[in-house]
Every structure is written in structure tokens, then in C-alpha cells.
Amino acid sequence: MSEDFIKSLFERNSRCFSGFPDKGAVEGFIDELYTLLFLPNDIDHKCEAQLRDQFVSLKDKFAHLLCDVIQEDERIKAISESYFEQLPSIYSFLLKDAEALLQSDPAAKSVEEVMTAYPGFYAIAVHRLARELNEHKVPVLPRLFSEYAHGKTGIDIHPGATIGPSFSIDHGTGVVIGETTVIGKNVKIYQGVTLGALSVTKELAAKKRHPTIENNVVIYSGATILGGDTIIGQDSIIGGNVWLTYSVPRNSVVYHKSEITVKDMLPPDENVLNFVI
């Protein structure tokens, strides 16, 4: 490998990645915060001071992460204070999310099981933590939060998405929720759902490009709902594999009707289904 390539790579990385936080430190912060909020098995429950000390330590780590992307000391301090002041509110939302998952999934046995084992809950939790950063217009960090959860769960929620309380994602693999999506209360979605944008130019990045899902909607697996003007009315059910680019009124039931043909029931001259992959 040439010395010129090594030199050019070093110069580019030094220039382009200055001001970027350490990815490992970001992921470590998320893991530690999630554990403190939802998996506090290693804490002496009689010792509140220990828990308080761990949050103080986390707040210090958080401030160091902000230092990597923000240069103004006063802004770093203000964001750090605000972020930890909002944690009780975020936690309250997440308890409702966990309860919604518990109530809607017959396989779930307890809220603790949901918090410990359900990828849908984990993805929602990290999203709510990332969105608070996004609201403060913190660069880079919100996306690193969301992509960490994406990598662990297969659920891709942009930190800009607005999601109401008691939100549940069942199974979850392959779910995509775009940046300007707005989701109301008591919404449940299944694996493979896409809440995406129609094809738009880069110049329209600041416009609403993703759908609005109103309260009490259920969206089954494989459904794709696209477009910033698309509104799914409250109390609606969107069936599996539906493709929607237009709004539907409240109390709608939308489903995809497919035709299934069994090979053995085809006429002899059509019984030629033989695929090789």
C-alpha cells in the first residue's frame, strides 16, 4: 500500500471527522442509560445514593459527548441540564409504551419482560432519547443514537419522527419510520412496515415528506404508506402488504387482496412452475 494513499487517508479523515463524537462512547452512553432506566439489577435498591451517583456520572459523560459536536460552553451546559430534566417525562412516555406492548401481545408476560427482551421497546426507547437531542438541534448525535438501535433491532426510526404515547412495535424487524412522520396515540405496527416518502428532490428535504398516522391505528406487517400528504384516519386498520400513497378516512379497513394458486390444481399445460434460484 502506497505512502501517498496512507497520507491522503489520514488527511481526509482528520479533516472530515473532526467534530465527530467517538462512536463507541456514544453507544456506551446509550447502554448505560438504558440499563439504569430499565434494567437496574446490579444496583442495591436500598441505596438511592448509588443510583444518584450513576446519573451524575452519566451526565458528565453526556456533556463530553456534546463537547465533540458543539463548541459553545454555555450551550453545552444548557442542553445537558435540559436533557436530564426531561428524562422523567421521557421515562413516563416509555412506561406507557411498555404497557401498550404488554396489553397488545398475548405472549408478553410482564412489563419487565418487555423492557428486557423486546426489540420494539428498545427501539422506541432509544428513539425517544434521540428525539430529545434532535429537538435541541444537536448535530450527529441523534442519528448515531438511532442507528445504534437500528443495528441492534433492525428497526429504523429517524430521530426527527414525532411519536405519541402508548406506541408499540410488535416483532419489528424491517420497520422504517421516516423523519417527518407524525404518529398519534395508541398506534401499533408490525414487522416490515414502511412509513416513507414518495420520490422527492433534495431541495424538498425541509418539507413534510412522510405520512401522518392518527390515534388508535393498527398497521399490519409489510404495509407501505408513503407521502407527506397521506393521512391515515384514526381507528383505522391497515392490512398486511397494503401499498398506500393517499389518505384514508377514520374507521377505515384497508386490505390487500391477493390471488393464490396451488400448483396441483392448475391445468396440465399450466403446471410448469419450476423455479431455480
C-alpha positions as CSV (number, residue, x, y, z in Angstrom):
1,M,0.0,0.0,0.0
2,S,1.5,3.4,-1.0
3,E,2.6,6.0,1.4
4,D,0.6,8.6,-0.6
5,F,-2.6,6.7,0.0
6,I,-1.9,6.5,3.7
7,K,-1.1,10.2,3.9
8,S,-4.2,11.2,1.9
9,L,-6.5,8.9,4.0
10,F,-5.1,10.4,7.2
11,E,-5.6,13.9,6.0
12,R,-9.1,13.3,4.8
13,N,-10.2,11.5,8.0
14,S,-8.5,14.2,10.1
15,R,-10.4,16.9,8.2
16,C,-13.8,15.3,7.7
17,F,-14.2,13.6,11.1
18,S,-13.0,16.4,13.3
19,G,-16.0,17.4,15.4
20,F,-17.5,13.9,15.3
21,P,-18.1,12.1,18.6
22,D,-16.5,8.8,19.5
23,K,-19.0,6.2,18.2
24,G,-18.0,3.7,20.9
25,A,-18.6,6.3,23.6
26,V,-22.0,7.2,22.2
27,E,-23.0,3.5,22.3
28,G,-21.7,3.0,25.8
29,F,-23.7,6.0,27.0
30,I,-26.9,4.6,25.5
31,D,-26.3,1.2,27.0
32,E,-25.6,2.6,30.4
33,L,-28.6,5.0,30.4
34,Y,-30.9,2.2,29.2
35,T,-29.7,-0.1,31.9
36,L,-30.2,2.5,34.6
37,L,-33.7,3.3,33.4
38,F,-35.0,-0.2,32.7
39,L,-32.6,-2.9,33.9
40,P,-31.2,-1.8,37.3
41,N,-30.5,-5.4,38.6
42,D,-26.9,-4.6,39.7
43,I,-28.0,-1.7,42.0
44,D,-28.6,-2.1,45.7
45,H,-32.2,-1.0,45.7
46,K,-31.8,0.3,49.3
47,C,-29.1,2.7,48.2
48,E,-30.6,5.6,46.3
49,A,-27.3,7.5,46.6
50,Q,-25.7,4.9,44.3
51,L,-28.3,5.4,41.6
52,R,-27.9,9.2,42.0
53,D,-24.2,9.0,41.6
54,Q,-24.5,6.9,38.5
55,F,-26.8,9.6,36.9
56,V,-24.3,12.3,37.9
57,S,-21.6,10.2,36.1
58,L,-23.8,9.8,33.1
59,K,-24.5,13.5,32.9
60,D,-20.7,14.1,32.9
61,K,-20.3,11.6,30.0
62,F,-23.1,13.2,28.1
63,A,-21.5,16.7,28.4
64,H,-18.3,15.2,27.0
65,L,-20.3,13.8,24.0
66,L,-21.8,17.3,23.4
67,C,-18.3,18.8,23.5
68,D,-17.4,16.8,20.4
69,V,-20.2,18.4,18.3
70,I,-20.8,21.8,20.0
71,Q,-18.2,24.4,20.7
72,E,-20.1,26.9,22.9
73,D,-19.7,26.0,26.6
74,E,-23.0,27.8,27.7
75,R,-25.0,25.9,25.1
76,I,-23.4,22.6,26.2
77,K,-24.4,23.3,29.8
78,A,-27.9,24.4,28.8
79,I,-28.6,21.3,26.7
80,S,-27.2,18.9,29.2
81,E,-29.3,20.4,32.0
82,S,-32.4,20.3,29.8
83,Y,-31.8,16.8,28.6
84,F,-31.6,15.3,32.1
85,E,-34.5,17.4,33.3
86,Q,-36.6,15.8,30.5
87,L,-35.7,12.3,31.5
88,P,-38.6,11.8,33.9
89,S,-41.1,12.9,31.1
90,I,-39.4,10.5,28.6
91,Y,-39.4,7.7,31.1
92,S,-43.1,8.3,31.7
93,F,-43.8,8.0,28.0
94,L,-41.8,4.8,27.8
95,L,-43.7,3.2,30.7
96,K,-46.8,3.7,28.6
97,D,-45.1,2.2,25.6
98,A,-44.1,-0.8,27.6
99,E,-47.6,-1.2,29.0
100,A,-49.1,-0.9,25.5
101,L,-46.8,-3.7,24.3
102,L,-47.8,-5.9,27.2
103,Q,-51.5,-5.4,26.7
104,S,-51.4,-6.0,22.9
105,D,-49.1,-9.0,22.9
106,P,-50.6,-12.2,24.4
107,A,-47.0,-13.7,24.5
108,A,-45.8,-10.9,26.8
109,K,-45.9,-11.9,30.5
110,S,-44.8,-8.7,32.2
111,V,-43.6,-5.1,31.7
112,E,-40.2,-6.2,32.9
113,E,-40.0,-8.9,30.1
114,V,-41.0,-6.2,27.6
115,M,-38.2,-3.9,28.8
116,T,-35.6,-6.6,28.9
117,A,-36.3,-8.7,25.8
118,Y,-38.5,-6.8,23.3
119,P,-36.6,-5.2,20.4
120,G,-39.6,-3.0,19.6
121,F,-39.5,-1.4,23.0
122,Y,-35.7,-0.9,22.9
123,A,-36.0,0.9,19.5
124,I,-38.8,3.1,20.8
125,A,-36.8,3.9,24.0
126,V,-33.7,4.9,22.0
127,H,-35.8,6.9,19.6
128,R,-37.4,9.0,22.4
129,L,-33.9,9.6,23.8
130,A,-32.6,10.6,20.4
131,R,-35.5,12.8,19.6
132,E,-34.9,15.0,22.6
133,L,-31.4,15.6,21.2
134,N,-32.9,16.3,17.8
135,E,-35.2,18.9,19.3
136,H,-32.2,20.8,20.6
137,K,-30.7,20.6,17.1
138,V,-27.7,18.7,18.3
139,P,-25.7,17.6,15.2
140,V,-24.7,14.0,14.5
141,L,-25.5,12.5,18.0
142,P,-29.3,11.9,17.4
143,R,-28.5,9.9,14.2
144,L,-25.8,7.9,16.0
145,F,-28.4,7.0,18.7
146,S,-31.0,5.9,16.1
147,E,-28.5,3.9,14.0
148,Y,-27.2,2.1,17.1
149,A,-30.8,0.9,17.8
150,H,-31.3,0.2,14.1
151,G,-28.2,-2.1,14.1
152,K,-29.3,-3.9,17.2
153,T,-33.0,-4.4,16.3
154,G,-33.5,-4.0,12.6
155,I,-35.9,-1.1,13.3
156,D,-35.1,2.2,11.6
157,I,-36.7,5.2,13.3
158,H,-35.4,8.7,12.2
159,P,-34.8,10.9,15.3
160,G,-37.0,13.6,13.8
161,A,-40.1,11.4,13.7
162,T,-42.9,12.5,16.1
163,I,-44.5,9.6,18.0
164,G,-47.3,9.8,20.6
165,P,-47.7,7.8,23.8
166,S,-48.6,4.1,24.1
167,F,-46.8,3.3,20.8
168,S,-46.0,-0.4,20.2
169,I,-43.9,-2.2,17.6
170,D,-44.5,-6.0,17.5
171,H,-41.7,-8.1,16.3
172,G,-40.3,-5.1,14.5
173,T,-37.7,-6.3,12.0
174,G,-37.7,-4.2,8.9
175,V,-39.7,-1.3,10.2
176,V,-38.8,2.1,8.7
177,I,-40.2,5.3,10.1
178,G,-39.1,8.5,8.2
179,E,-38.0,11.8,9.5
180,T,-41.3,13.8,9.2
181,T,-43.6,11.0,10.1
182,V,-46.3,12.0,12.7
183,I,-47.8,9.2,14.8
184,G,-50.7,9.7,17.3
185,K,-51.6,7.9,20.4
186,N,-52.2,4.1,20.8
187,V,-50.7,3.2,17.5
188,K,-49.5,-0.4,16.8
189,I,-47.3,-1.5,13.9
190,Y,-45.9,-4.9,12.9
191,Q,-42.7,-6.0,11.2
192,G,-41.9,-4.8,7.7
193,V,-44.0,-1.6,7.9
194,T,-42.6,1.4,6.0
195,L,-43.8,4.9,6.7
196,G,-41.8,6.6,4.0
197,A,-41.6,9.4,1.4
198,L,-42.5,9.5,-2.2
199,S,-39.6,10.3,-4.5
200,V,-38.6,13.9,-3.8
201,T,-35.7,16.1,-4.7
202,K,-33.1,17.1,-2.2
203,E,-34.4,20.7,-2.3
204,L,-37.6,19.4,-0.6
205,A,-35.8,18.0,2.4
206,A,-37.3,20.6,4.7
207,K,-40.9,19.7,3.7
208,K,-43.1,17.1,5.3
209,R,-42.4,14.0,3.2
210,H,-43.7,11.2,5.4
211,P,-47.3,10.2,6.4
212,T,-49.4,11.1,9.4
213,I,-50.9,8.2,11.4
214,E,-53.7,9.3,13.7
215,N,-54.8,7.8,17.0
216,N,-55.7,4.1,17.6
217,V,-54.4,2.9,14.2
218,V,-53.1,-0.7,13.6
219,I,-50.8,-1.3,10.7
220,Y,-50.1,-4.9,9.8
221,S,-46.9,-6.5,8.5
222,G,-45.4,-5.5,5.2
223,A,-47.6,-2.4,4.7
224,T,-46.1,0.6,2.9
225,I,-47.5,4.1,3.5
226,L,-45.9,6.9,1.6
227,G,-46.1,10.7,1.2
228,G,-46.3,13.8,3.3
229,D,-49.9,14.5,2.4
230,T,-51.0,10.9,3.3
231,I,-53.1,10.7,6.5
232,I,-54.4,7.5,8.0
233,G,-57.6,8.4,9.9
234,Q,-58.0,7.4,13.5
235,D,-59.3,4.0,14.5
236,S,-58.3,2.6,11.1
237,I,-56.8,-0.8,10.3
238,I,-54.2,-1.2,7.5
239,G,-53.8,-4.8,6.4
240,G,-50.7,-6.6,5.5
241,N,-48.8,-5.8,2.3
242,V,-51.0,-2.8,1.5
243,W,-49.4,-0.1,-0.6
244,L,-50.9,3.4,0.2
245,T,-50.0,6.8,-1.3
246,Y,-53.3,8.5,-0.5
247,S,-55.2,9.3,2.7
248,V,-58.0,7.2,4.1
249,P,-60.8,8.4,6.4
250,R,-61.2,7.4,10.0
251,N,-62.6,3.9,10.8
252,S,-61.3,2.6,7.5
253,V,-60.2,-1.0,6.9
254,V,-57.7,-1.3,4.1
255,Y,-56.6,-4.6,2.9
256,H,-54.6,-6.2,0.0
257,K,-56.4,-9.0,-1.8
258,S,-54.1,-11.5,-3.4
259,E,-54.8,-14.5,-5.6
260,I,-53.2,-17.7,-4.5
261,T,-52.9,-20.6,-7.0
262,V,-52.0,-24.1,-5.8
263,K,-49.7,-25.9,-8.3
264,D,-51.5,-29.2,-8.1
265,M,-54.8,-27.5,-9.1
266,L,-53.5,-25.9,-12.3
267,P,-54.5,-27.3,-15.7
268,P,-51.8,-29.7,-17.0
269,D,-50.5,-27.3,-19.6
270,E,-50.0,-24.6,-16.9
271,N,-48.5,-26.8,-14.3
272,V,-45.0,-25.6,-15.1
273,L,-44.0,-23.7,-12.1
274,N,-40.4,-24.8,-11.6
275,F,-38.0,-22.1,-10.3
276,V,-34.3,-22.4,-9.9
277,I,-32.6,-19.7,-7.8
